[in-house]
């Protein structure tokens, strides 16, 4: 069979008998049903309508920067409920407090975050963006010695905890062996210093500890000749 080629050839592929059979093969009912279900999988996007009821969690945030606590509520939507593609994704966020000093920017922030949630895609990037906001007046230490650079960063940490709970972010935790080793070293250091540190300022870590650059916790001590964080295990010696 002769066929006249009237356009420029940009590529070619040899058609085998196996490829022809694959094209001619009729899909089974099971395969057709699987393809149909795959096509019906709902992803998070702007067109997804808000149901009458959403499940969510509320996180209490008390900072020394304000007199009253903030309550951060994150509501989630369940996509493809009852199927193997079921997923829980954040849909909206509300922040409430008796303190009205920050009312305007808090409302603006919640609307922006909610809009990003409803946009869909990978929304986990917001956590790092919020946690990287620094207050020009300086940050503060939370109970336990964790340094918080700003109230906005505190909101970012709350969203991070929520995303870890619903499985969007994998928690970077230590295994049991590492926890046991650090707890043992912590006890040795506290014993050498003549007692436990003040829980009001440093929580479970020695009073002479410094702030860790990785986890922002006041838990870095000189251990076995190397500066090591007793909270996350980060070490200058690798």
C-alpha positions, -999 to 999 in steps of 0.1 A, spaced: 0 0 0 14 33 -11 6 65 9 18 99 -1 34 119 28 26 156 24 40 169 58 74 168 74 82 136 93 90 144 130 91 109 143 81 73 137 72 41 155 71 5 143 36 -10 148 38 -45 161 12 -73 161 10 -70 199 3 -33 198 -25 -39 172 -40 -66 194 -39 -43 224 -58 -16 204 -84 -40 191 -89 -57 225 -122 -48 241 -120 -39 278 -137 -62 303 -167 -50 324 -144 -49 355 -118 -28 337 -145 -4 324 -159 -1 359 -125 6 373 -118 33 347 -152 49 353 -145 50 391 -111 66 385 -127 92 363 -152 100 390 -126 107 417 -131 142 431 -101 164 437 -101 196 458 -108 226 436 -127 259 437 -159 243 423 -163 219 452 -194 230 471 -194 234 508 -216 208 525 -240 217 553 -217 201 579 -179 199 581 -157 181 607 -129 200 623 -106 207 652 -100 238 674 -65 247 687 -60 270 717 -31 294 714 -20 314 744 9 338 738 27 363 761 21 389 734 -17 391 741 -38 390 772 -64 366 758 -59 333 740 -67 327 704 -88 298 692 -80 285 658 -107 263 642 -99 243 610 -128 226 593 -122 197 568 -142 184 539 -143 146 532 -138 139 495 -148 106 479 -163 94 512 -167 56 515 -144 48 487 -107 38 484 -99 74 473 -114 89 505 -94 120 516 -98 146 543 -87 180 533 -88 214 551 -116 236 537 -118 267 559 -102 283 590 -116 306 617 -97 325 644 -115 339 674 -103 359 704 -115 384 730 -85 405 720 -96 429 692 -62 446 687 -54 422 658 -90 418 645 -84 432 610 -53 413 600 -67 381 616 -99 383 595 -78 390 564 -55 361 571 -83 336 577 -99 345 544 -67 342 525 -59 308 541 -94 295 534 -92 306 498 -59 287 493 -75 256 510 -104 257 485 -81 263 456 -68 227 459 -34 212 451 -6 211 475 -14 236 503 12 224 527 36 252 515 16 277 537 29 261 568 66 271 561 55 305 549 36 313 580 63 299 603 89 321 587 71 353 597 91 372 623 78 400 646 101 430 645 95 435 683 110 400 689 94 366 695 88 346 726 93 312 742 64 288 747 62 265 777 88 237 770 114 261 756 101 263 720 109 296 704 80 313 685 91 342 662 56 357 659 19 352 664 15 344 627 42 317 631 21 303 660 -9 300 636 14 283 611 24 257 638 -13 251 646 -21 244 609 10 222 607 -3 201 637 -37 198 620 -22 187 586 -1 161 604 -32 148 622 -51 143 589 -21 129 571 -12 157 547 22 162 564 44 135 577 55 141 613 93 141 617 94 122 650 122 103 667 120 65 670 118 49 704 155 42 706 165 78 699 140 91 725 153 67 751 189 77 744 181 114 746 161 110 778 191 92 793 215 119 783 191 146 796 189 129 830 227 127 832 231 164 824 205 174 849 221 153 876 255 168 868 239 203 872 225 193 906 188 190 897 162 195 871 158 228 853 130 252 860 99 240 841 85 275 838 113 287 815 128 256 798 103 228 804 120 194 803 154 206 792 185 219 812 185 255 822 218 262 804 205 249 771 205 271 740 181 274 711 182 248 684 184 262 648 164 232 635 134 229 658 136 264 676 136 247 710 158 257 739 173 223 742 209 223 727 236 212 752 272 200 750 269 162 749 299 139 744 319 168 731 293 179 706 265 204 706 233 183 704 196 191 706 178 170 733 144 177 715 150 167 679 184 150 680 201 175 657 239 174 662 267 196 649 288 164 645 263 148 621 
